[in-house]
Amino acid sequence: MAIDKYLARGGIALACNLALEEMSEMVKEKEKLSDEESRKQAIAALIPGVILQPSGVFAALRAQEAGCMYLRAS
């Protein structure tokens, strides 16, 4: 399943801000950028339509509160 097609059909995809911070640190070190610029680049790399959440655990808990079910795929 391609996430862009899933989003185009009305699906919702959430991203973990803690994981994004790790990605930002990797960009910062590799590209020798400031914190602000590396975060901008990491956010720009997100697939359009993906919604950034404080953390993946937060997102899963809130989704379950809204009636969604968590299914571990791996």
mmCIF file as gemmi writes it, N, C-alpha and C atoms, coordinates in Angstrom:
data_model
loop_
_atom_site.group_PDB
_atom_site.id
_atom_site.type_symbol
_atom_site.label_atom_id
_atom_site.label_alt_id
_atom_site.label_comp_id
_atom_site.label_asym_id
_atom_site.label_entity_id
_atom_site.label_seq_id
_atom_site.pdbx_PDB_ins_code
_atom_site.Cartn_x
_atom_site.Cartn_y
_atom_site.Cartn_z
_atom_site.occupancy
_atom_site.B_iso_or_equiv
_atom_site.pdbx_formal_charge
_atom_site.auth_seq_id
_atom_site.auth_asym_id
_atom_site.pdbx_PDB_model_num
ATOM 1 N N . MET Axp A 1 ? 0.851 -1.175 0 1 0 ? 1 A 1
ATOM 2 C CA . MET Axp A 1 ? 0 0 0 1 0 ? 1 A 1
ATOM 3 C C . MET Axp A 1 ? 0.897 1.237 0 1 0 ? 1 A 1
ATOM 4 N N . ALA Axp A 2 ? 0.632 2.141 -0.904 1 0 ? 2 A 1
ATOM 5 C CA . ALA Axp A 2 ? 1.364 3.399 -0.963 1 0 ? 2 A 1
ATOM 6 C C . ALA Axp A 2 ? 0.641 4.427 -0.104 1 0 ? 2 A 1
ATOM 7 N N . ILE Axp A 3 ? 1.375 5.093 0.761 1 0 ? 3 A 1
ATOM 8 C CA . ILE Axp A 3 ? 0.738 6.022 1.699 1 0 ? 3 A 1
ATOM 9 C C . ILE Axp A 3 ? 0.085 7.196 0.983 1 0 ? 3 A 1
ATOM 10 N N . ASP Axp A 4 ? 0.652 7.639 -0.129 1 0 ? 4 A 1
ATOM 11 C CA . ASP Axp A 4 ? 0.04 8.75 -0.853 1 0 ? 4 A 1
ATOM 12 C C . ASP Axp A 4 ? -1.341 8.356 -1.395 1 0 ? 4 A 1
ATOM 13 N N . LYS Axp A 5 ? -1.471 7.123 -1.867 1 0 ? 5 A 1
ATOM 14 C CA . LYS Axp A 5 ? -2.769 6.647 -2.352 1 0 ? 5 A 1
ATOM 15 C C . LYS Axp A 5 ? -3.748 6.475 -1.194 1 0 ? 5 A 1
ATOM 16 N N . TYR Axp A 6 ? -3.248 5.985 -0.078 1 0 ? 6 A 1
ATOM 17 C CA . TYR Axp A 6 ? -4.077 5.829 1.119 1 0 ? 6 A 1
ATOM 18 C C . TYR Axp A 6 ? -4.621 7.188 1.563 1 0 ? 6 A 1
ATOM 19 N N . LEU Axp A 7 ? -3.777 8.196 1.612 1 0 ? 7 A 1
ATOM 20 C CA . LEU Axp A 7 ? -4.203 9.544 2.002 1 0 ? 7 A 1
ATOM 21 C C . LEU Axp A 7 ? -5.192 10.121 0.994 1 0 ? 7 A 1
ATOM 22 N N . ALA Axp A 8 ? -4.963 9.853 -0.286 1 0 ? 8 A 1
ATOM 23 C CA . ALA Axp A 8 ? -5.86 10.365 -1.327 1 0 ? 8 A 1
ATOM 24 C C . ALA Axp A 8 ? -7.266 9.767 -1.199 1 0 ? 8 A 1
ATOM 25 N N . ARG Axp A 9 ? -7.355 8.56 -0.631 1 0 ? 9 A 1
ATOM 26 C CA . ARG Axp A 9 ? -8.663 7.922 -0.42 1 0 ? 9 A 1
ATOM 27 C C . ARG Axp A 9 ? -9.307 8.365 0.883 1 0 ? 9 A 1
ATOM 28 N N . GLY Axp A 10 ? -8.688 9.294 1.584 1 0 ? 10 A 1
ATOM 29 C CA . GLY Axp A 10 ? -9.263 9.8 2.828 1 0 ? 10 A 1
ATOM 30 C C . GLY Axp A 10 ? -8.683 9.19 4.083 1 0 ? 10 A 1
ATOM 31 N N . GLY Axp A 11 ? -7.642 8.394 3.939 1 0 ? 11 A 1
ATOM 32 C CA . GLY Axp A 11 ? -7 7.793 5.112 1 0 ? 11 A 1
ATOM 33 C C . GLY Axp A 11 ? -6.276 8.841 5.936 1 0 ? 11 A 1
ATOM 34 N N . ILE Axp A 12 ? -6.015 8.489 7.169 1 0 ? 12 A 1
ATOM 35 C CA . ILE Axp A 12 ? -5.301 9.377 8.08 1 0 ? 12 A 1
ATOM 36 C C . ILE Axp A 12 ? -3.987 8.719 8.456 1 0 ? 12 A 1
ATOM 37 N N . ALA Axp A 13 ? -2.906 9.463 8.331 1 0 ? 13 A 1
ATOM 38 C CA . ALA Axp A 13 ? -1.582 8.97 8.712 1 0 ? 13 A 1
ATOM 39 C C . ALA Axp A 13 ? -0.964 9.961 9.69 1 0 ? 13 A 1
ATOM 40 N N . LEU Axp A 14 ? -0.469 9.43 10.794 1 0 ? 14 A 1
ATOM 41 C CA . LEU Axp A 14 ? 0.131 10.247 11.831 1 0 ? 14 A 1
ATOM 42 C C . LEU Axp A 14 ? 1.623 9.967 11.903 1 0 ? 14 A 1
ATOM 43 N N . ALA Axp A 15 ? 2.395 10.978 12.286 1 0 ? 15 A 1
ATOM 44 C CA . ALA Axp A 15 ? 3.837 10.823 12.434 1 0 ? 15 A 1
ATOM 45 C C . ALA Axp A 15 ? 4.241 11.188 13.857 1 0 ? 15 A 1
ATOM 46 N N . CYS Axp A 16 ? 5.246 10.527 14.361 1 0 ? 16 A 1
ATOM 47 C CA . CYS Axp A 16 ? 5.75 10.727 15.711 1 0 ? 16 A 1
ATOM 48 C C . CYS Axp A 16 ? 6.762 11.878 15.728 1 0 ? 16 A 1
ATOM 49 N N . ASN Axp A 17 ? 6.484 12.901 16.544 1 0 ? 17 A 1
ATOM 50 C CA . ASN Axp A 17 ? 7.398 14.037 16.656 1 0 ? 17 A 1
ATOM 51 C C . ASN Axp A 17 ? 8.735 13.614 17.265 1 0 ? 17 A 1
ATOM 52 N N . LEU Axp A 18 ? 8.726 12.637 18.171 1 0 ? 18 A 1
ATOM 53 C CA . LEU Axp A 18 ? 9.99 12.185 18.761 1 0 ? 18 A 1
ATOM 54 C C . LEU Axp A 18 ? 10.89 11.562 17.698 1 0 ? 18 A 1
ATOM 55 N N . ALA Axp A 19 ? 10.301 10.792 16.796 1 0 ? 19 A 1
ATOM 56 C CA . ALA Axp A 19 ? 11.076 10.214 15.688 1 0 ? 19 A 1
ATOM 57 C C . ALA Axp A 19 ? 11.556 11.314 14.741 1 0 ? 19 A 1
ATOM 58 N N . LEU Axp A 20 ? 10.715 12.316 14.531 1 0 ? 20 A 1
ATOM 59 C CA . LEU Axp A 20 ? 11.109 13.445 13.682 1 0 ? 20 A 1
ATOM 60 C C . LEU Axp A 20 ? 12.298 14.188 14.289 1 0 ? 20 A 1
ATOM 61 N N . GLU Axp A 21 ? 12.304 14.32 15.615 1 0 ? 21 A 1
ATOM 62 C CA . GLU Axp A 21 ? 13.431 14.975 16.284 1 0 ? 21 A 1
ATOM 63 C C . GLU Axp A 21 ? 14.722 14.199 16.049 1 0 ? 21 A 1
ATOM 64 N N . GLU Axp A 22 ? 14.643 12.875 16.086 1 0 ? 22 A 1
ATOM 65 C CA . GLU Axp A 22 ? 15.819 12.048 15.805 1 0 ? 22 A 1
ATOM 66 C C . GLU Axp A 22 ? 16.3 12.27 14.366 1 0 ? 22 A 1
ATOM 67 N N . MET Axp A 23 ? 15.34 12.329 13.437 1 0 ? 23 A 1
ATOM 68 C CA . MET Axp A 23 ? 15.687 12.588 12.037 1 0 ? 23 A 1
ATOM 69 C C . MET Axp A 23 ? 16.329 13.97 11.902 1 0 ? 23 A 1
ATOM 70 N N . SER Axp A 24 ? 15.778 14.936 12.6 1 0 ? 24 A 1
ATOM 71 C CA . SER Axp A 24 ? 16.314 16.296 12.572 1 0 ? 24 A 1
ATOM 72 C C . SER Axp A 24 ? 17.758 16.322 13.066 1 0 ? 24 A 1
ATOM 73 N N . GLU Axp A 25 ? 18.051 15.571 14.118 1 0 ? 25 A 1
ATOM 74 C CA . GLU Axp A 25 ? 19.423 15.496 14.643 1 0 ? 25 A 1
ATOM 75 C C . GLU Axp A 25 ? 20.367 14.888 13.611 1 0 ? 25 A 1
ATOM 76 N N . MET Axp A 26 ? 19.901 13.864 12.896 1 0 ? 26 A 1
ATOM 77 C CA . MET Axp A 26 ? 20.729 13.241 11.868 1 0 ? 26 A 1
ATOM 78 C C . MET Axp A 26 ? 21.018 14.23 10.739 1 0 ? 26 A 1
ATOM 79 N N . VAL Axp A 27 ? 19.997 14.987 10.333 1 0 ? 27 A 1
ATOM 80 C CA . VAL Axp A 27 ? 20.174 15.998 9.288 1 0 ? 27 A 1
ATOM 81 C C . VAL Axp A 27 ? 21.143 17.07 9.78 1 0 ? 27 A 1
ATOM 82 N N . LYS Axp A 28 ? 20.973 17.501 11.011 1 0 ? 28 A 1
ATOM 83 C CA . LYS Axp A 28 ? 21.827 18.546 11.605 1 0 ? 28 A 1
ATOM 84 C C . LYS Axp A 28 ? 23.298 18.143 11.559 1 0 ? 28 A 1
ATOM 85 N N . GLU Axp A 29 ? 23.583 16.906 11.99 1 0 ? 29 A 1
ATOM 86 C CA . GLU Axp A 29 ? 24.967 16.434 12.012 1 0 ? 29 A 1
ATOM 87 C C . GLU Axp A 29 ? 25.534 16.261 10.61 1 0 ? 29 A 1
ATOM 88 N N . LYS Axp A 30 ? 24.754 15.675 9.719 1 0 ? 30 A 1
ATOM 89 C CA . LYS Axp A 30 ? 25.246 15.406 8.369 1 0 ? 30 A 1
ATOM 90 C C . LYS Axp A 30 ? 25.454 16.68 7.564 1 0 ? 30 A 1
ATOM 91 N N . GLU Axp A 31 ? 24.501 17.597 7.663 1 0 ? 31 A 1
ATOM 92 C CA . GLU Axp A 31 ? 24.529 18.811 6.837 1 0 ? 31 A 1
ATOM 93 C C . GLU Axp A 31 ? 25.155 20.007 7.553 1 0 ? 31 A 1
ATOM 94 N N . LYS Axp A 32 ? 25.496 19.84 8.83 1 0 ? 32 A 1
ATOM 95 C CA . LYS Axp A 32 ? 26.089 20.924 9.641 1 0 ? 32 A 1
ATOM 96 C C . LYS Axp A 32 ? 25.159 22.137 9.689 1 0 ? 32 A 1
ATOM 97 N N . LEU Axp A 33 ? 23.906 21.89 10.06 1 0 ? 33 A 1
ATOM 98 C CA . LEU Axp A 33 ? 22.89 22.939 10.106 1 0 ? 33 A 1
ATOM 99 C C . LEU Axp A 33 ? 22.538 23.298 11.541 1 0 ? 33 A 1
ATOM 100 N N . SER Axp A 34 ? 21.835 24.405 11.68 1 0 ? 34 A 1
ATOM 101 C CA . SER Axp A 34 ? 21.321 24.798 12.983 1 0 ? 34 A 1
ATOM 102 C C . SER Axp A 34 ? 20.148 23.893 13.353 1 0 ? 34 A 1
ATOM 103 N N . ASP Axp A 35 ? 19.764 23.917 14.629 1 0 ? 35 A 1
ATOM 104 C CA . ASP Axp A 35 ? 18.597 23.147 15.076 1 0 ? 35 A 1
ATOM 105 C C . ASP Axp A 35 ? 17.362 23.531 14.266 1 0 ? 35 A 1
ATOM 106 N N . GLU Axp A 36 ? 17.155 24.829 14.112 1 0 ? 36 A 1
ATOM 107 C CA . GLU Axp A 36 ? 15.955 25.322 13.419 1 0 ? 36 A 1
ATOM 108 C C . GLU Axp A 36 ? 15.928 24.878 11.96 1 0 ? 36 A 1
ATOM 109 N N . GLU Axp A 37 ? 17.053 25.013 11.282 1 0 ? 37 A 1
ATOM 110 C CA . GLU Axp A 37 ? 17.094 24.65 9.864 1 0 ? 37 A 1
ATOM 111 C C . GLU Axp A 37 ? 16.97 23.141 9.662 1 0 ? 37 A 1
ATOM 112 N N . SER Axp A 38 ? 17.598 22.369 10.535 1 0 ? 38 A 1
ATOM 113 C CA . SER Axp A 38 ? 17.5 20.914 10.383 1 0 ? 38 A 1
ATOM 114 C C . SER Axp A 38 ? 16.069 20.445 10.648 1 0 ? 38 A 1
ATOM 115 N N . ARG Axp A 39 ? 15.358 21.062 11.592 1 0 ? 39 A 1
ATOM 116 C CA . ARG Axp A 39 ? 13.954 20.702 11.845 1 0 ? 39 A 1
ATOM 117 C C . ARG Axp A 39 ? 13.095 21.067 10.64 1 0 ? 39 A 1
ATOM 118 N N . LYS Axp A 40 ? 13.356 22.236 10.047 1 0 ? 40 A 1
ATOM 119 C CA . LYS Axp A 40 ? 12.607 22.637 8.846 1 0 ? 40 A 1
ATOM 120 C C . LYS Axp A 40 ? 12.785 21.616 7.733 1 0 ? 40 A 1
ATOM 121 N N . GLN Axp A 41 ? 14.004 21.148 7.552 1 0 ? 41 A 1
ATOM 122 C CA . GLN Axp A 41 ? 14.262 20.167 6.492 1 0 ? 41 A 1
ATOM 123 C C . GLN Axp A 41 ? 13.588 18.825 6.797 1 0 ? 41 A 1
ATOM 124 N N . ALA Axp A 42 ? 13.615 18.419 8.062 1 0 ? 42 A 1
ATOM 125 C CA . ALA Axp A 42 ? 12.975 17.156 8.438 1 0 ? 42 A 1
ATOM 126 C C . ALA Axp A 42 ? 11.462 17.244 8.221 1 0 ? 42 A 1
ATOM 127 N N . ILE Axp A 43 ? 10.855 18.362 8.588 1 0 ? 43 A 1
ATOM 128 C CA . ILE Axp A 43 ? 9.415 18.543 8.383 1 0 ? 43 A 1
ATOM 129 C C . ILE Axp A 43 ? 9.097 18.583 6.89 1 0 ? 43 A 1
ATOM 130 N N . ALA Axp A 44 ? 9.948 19.223 6.111 1 0 ? 44 A 1
ATOM 131 C CA . ALA Axp A 44 ? 9.731 19.298 4.663 1 0 ? 44 A 1
ATOM 132 C C . ALA Axp A 44 ? 9.779 17.91 4.021 1 0 ? 44 A 1
ATOM 133 N N . ALA Axp A 45 ? 10.47 16.965 4.663 1 0 ? 45 A 1
ATOM 134 C CA . ALA Axp A 45 ? 10.581 15.609 4.118 1 0 ? 45 A 1
ATOM 135 C C . ALA Axp A 45 ? 9.345 14.756 4.414 1 0 ? 45 A 1
ATOM 136 N N . LEU Axp A 46 ? 8.462 15.237 5.286 1 0 ? 46 A 1
ATOM 137 C CA . LEU Axp A 46 ? 7.238 14.487 5.569 1 0 ? 46 A 1
ATOM 138 C C . LEU Axp A 46 ? 6.362 14.43 4.322 1 0 ? 46 A 1
ATOM 139 N N . ILE Axp A 47 ? 5.683 13.331 4.15 1 0 ? 47 A 1
ATOM 140 C CA . ILE Axp A 47 ? 4.741 13.196 3.04 1 0 ? 47 A 1
ATOM 141 C C . ILE Axp A 47 ? 3.59 14.17 3.28 1 0 ? 47 A 1
ATOM 142 N N . PRO Axp A 48 ? 3.222 14.965 2.274 1 0 ? 48 A 1
ATOM 143 C CA . PRO Axp A 48 ? 2.109 15.899 2.449 1 0 ? 48 A 1
ATOM 144 C C . PRO Axp A 48 ? 0.846 15.177 2.921 1 0 ? 48 A 1
ATOM 145 N N . GLY Axp A 49 ? 0.214 15.726 3.938 1 0 ? 49 A 1
ATOM 146 C CA . GLY Axp A 49 ? -0.998 15.148 4.484 1 0 ? 49 A 1
ATOM 147 C C . GLY Axp A 49 ? -0.778 14.353 5.755 1 0 ? 49 A 1
ATOM 148 N N . VAL Axp A 50 ? 0.475 13.985 6.044 1 0 ? 50 A 1
ATOM 149 C CA . VAL Axp A 50 ? 0.776 13.28 7.29 1 0 ? 50 A 1
ATOM 150 C C . VAL Axp A 50 ? 0.711 14.296 8.433 1 0 ? 50 A 1
ATOM 151 N N . ILE Axp A 51 ? 0.046 13.906 9.511 1 0 ? 51 A 1
ATOM 152 C CA . ILE Axp A 51 ? -0.19 14.814 10.634 1 0 ? 51 A 1
ATOM 153 C C . ILE Axp A 51 ? 0.802 14.5 11.751 1 0 ? 51 A 1
ATOM 154 N N . LEU Axp A 52 ? 1.604 15.478 12.124 1 0 ? 52 A 1
ATOM 155 C CA . LEU Axp A 52 ? 2.607 15.315 13.167 1 0 ? 52 A 1
ATOM 156 C C . LEU Axp A 52 ? 1.942 15.313 14.546 1 0 ? 52 A 1
ATOM 157 N N . GLN Axp A 53 ? 2.303 14.326 15.377 1 0 ? 53 A 1
ATOM 158 C CA . GLN Axp A 53 ? 1.764 14.169 16.729 1 0 ? 53 A 1
ATOM 159 C C . GLN Axp A 53 ? 2.899 14.306 17.74 1 0 ? 53 A 1
ATOM 160 N N . PRO Axp A 54 ? 2.589 14.606 19.007 1 0 ? 54 A 1
ATOM 161 C CA . PRO Axp A 54 ? 3.657 14.73 20.005 1 0 ? 54 A 1
ATOM 162 C C . PRO Axp A 54 ? 4.535 13.477 20.085 1 0 ? 54 A 1
ATOM 163 N N . SER Axp A 55 ? 3.903 12.306 20.025 1 0 ? 55 A 1
ATOM 164 C CA . SER Axp A 55 ? 4.648 11.042 20.01 1 0 ? 55 A 1
ATOM 165 C C . SER Axp A 55 ? 3.755 9.965 19.405 1 0 ? 55 A 1
ATOM 166 N N . GLY Axp A 56 ? 4.379 8.881 18.987 1 0 ? 56 A 1
ATOM 167 C CA . GLY Axp A 56 ? 3.604 7.779 18.423 1 0 ? 56 A 1
ATOM 168 C C . GLY Axp A 56 ? 2.696 7.137 19.463 1 0 ? 56 A 1
ATOM 169 N N . VAL Axp A 57 ? 3.174 7.029 20.696 1 0 ? 57 A 1
ATOM 170 C CA . VAL Axp A 57 ? 2.361 6.456 21.771 1 0 ? 57 A 1
ATOM 171 C C . VAL Axp A 57 ? 1.149 7.344 22.029 1 0 ? 57 A 1
ATOM 172 N N . PHE Axp A 58 ? 1.366 8.651 22.095 1 0 ? 58 A 1
ATOM 173 C CA . PHE Axp A 58 ? 0.26 9.598 22.28 1 0 ? 58 A 1
ATOM 174 C C . PHE Axp A 58 ? -0.772 9.414 21.172 1 0 ? 58 A 1
ATOM 175 N N . ALA Axp A 59 ? -0.313 9.349 19.94 1 0 ? 59 A 1
ATOM 176 C CA . ALA Axp A 59 ? -1.218 9.222 18.792 1 0 ? 59 A 1
ATOM 177 C C . ALA Axp A 59 ? -2.022 7.926 18.87 1 0 ? 59 A 1
ATOM 178 N N . ALA Axp A 60 ? -1.356 6.821 19.224 1 0 ? 60 A 1
ATOM 179 C CA . ALA Axp A 60 ? -2.061 5.536 19.31 1 0 ? 60 A 1
ATOM 180 C C . ALA Axp A 60 ? -3.107 5.561 20.425 1 0 ? 60 A 1
ATOM 181 N N . LEU Axp A 61 ? -2.765 6.13 21.565 1 0 ? 61 A 1
ATOM 182 C CA . LEU Axp A 61 ? -3.717 6.197 22.683 1 0 ? 61 A 1
ATOM 183 C C . LEU Axp A 61 ? -4.918 7.067 22.345 1 0 ? 61 A 1
ATOM 184 N N . ARG Axp A 62 ? -4.674 8.217 21.734 1 0 ? 62 A 1
ATOM 185 C CA . ARG Axp A 62 ? -5.771 9.112 21.367 1 0 ? 62 A 1
ATOM 186 C C . ARG Axp A 62 ? -6.66 8.471 20.301 1 0 ? 62 A 1
ATOM 187 N N . ALA Axp A 63 ? -6.054 7.774 19.368 1 0 ? 63 A 1
ATOM 188 C CA . ALA Axp A 63 ? -6.846 7.096 18.337 1 0 ? 63 A 1
ATOM 189 C C . ALA Axp A 63 ? -7.721 6.015 18.963 1 0 ? 63 A 1
ATOM 190 N N . GLN Axp A 64 ? -7.186 5.285 19.925 1 0 ? 64 A 1
ATOM 191 C CA . GLN Axp A 64 ? -7.976 4.261 20.6 1 0 ? 64 A 1
ATOM 192 C C . GLN Axp A 64 ? -9.126 4.894 21.379 1 0 ? 64 A 1
ATOM 193 N N . GLU Axp A 65 ? -8.877 6.03 22.002 1 0 ? 65 A 1
ATOM 194 C CA . GLU Axp A 65 ? -9.95 6.738 22.706 1 0 ? 65 A 1
ATOM 195 C C . GLU Axp A 65 ? -11.061 7.151 21.756 1 0 ? 65 A 1
ATOM 196 N N . ALA Axp A 66 ? -10.695 7.404 20.496 1 0 ? 66 A 1
ATOM 197 C CA . ALA Axp A 66 ? -11.672 7.81 19.489 1 0 ? 66 A 1
ATOM 198 C C . ALA Axp A 66 ? -12.371 6.619 18.829 1 0 ? 66 A 1
ATOM 199 N N . GLY Axp A 67 ? -12.022 5.394 19.28 1 0 ? 67 A 1
ATOM 200 C CA . GLY Axp A 67 ? -12.696 4.217 18.742 1 0 ? 67 A 1
ATOM 201 C C . GLY Axp A 67 ? -11.882 3.409 17.746 1 0 ? 67 A 1
ATOM 202 N N . CYS Axp A 68 ? -10.671 3.824 17.448 1 0 ? 68 A 1
ATOM 203 C CA . CYS Axp A 68 ? -9.824 3.059 16.53 1 0 ? 68 A 1
ATOM 204 C C . CYS Axp A 68 ? -9.228 1.87 17.28 1 0 ? 68 A 1
ATOM 205 N N . MET Axp A 69 ? -8.797 0.895 16.51 1 0 ? 69 A 1
ATOM 206 C CA . MET Axp A 69 ? -8.141 -0.271 17.097 1 0 ? 69 A 1
ATOM 207 C C . MET Axp A 69 ? -6.693 -0.306 16.64 1 0 ? 69 A 1
ATOM 208 N N . TYR Axp A 70 ? -5.828 -0.69 17.548 1 0 ? 70 A 1
ATOM 209 C CA . TYR Axp A 70 ? -4.403 -0.812 17.24 1 0 ? 70 A 1
ATOM 210 C C . TYR Axp A 70 ? -4.127 -2.228 16.764 1 0 ? 70 A 1
ATOM 211 N N . LEU Axp A 71 ? -3.48 -2.362 15.628 1 0 ? 71 A 1
ATOM 212 C CA . LEU Axp A 71 ? -3.13 -3.658 15.076 1 0 ? 71 A 1
ATOM 213 C C . LEU Axp A 71 ? -1.652 -3.635 14.751 1 0 ? 71 A 1
ATOM 214 N N . ARG Axp A 72 ? -0.905 -4.449 15.448 1 0 ? 72 A 1
ATOM 215 C CA . ARG Axp A 72 ? 0.526 -4.501 15.188 1 0 ? 72 A 1
ATOM 216 C C . ARG Axp A 72 ? 0.758 -5.299 13.916 1 0 ? 72 A 1
ATOM 217 N N . ALA Axp A 73 ? 1.439 -4.703 12.971 1 0 ? 73 A 1
ATOM 218 C CA . ALA Axp A 73 ? 1.618 -5.331 11.667 1 0 ? 73 A 1
ATOM 219 C C . ALA Axp A 73 ? 2.937 -6.092 11.565 1 0 ? 73 A 1
ATOM 220 N N . SER Axp A 74 ? 3.832 -5.894 12.504 1 0 ? 74 A 1
ATOM 221 C CA . SER Axp A 74 ? 5.119 -6.602 12.431 1 0 ? 74 A 1
ATOM 222 C C . SER Axp A 74 ? 5.565 -7.071 13.789 1 0 ? 74 A 1
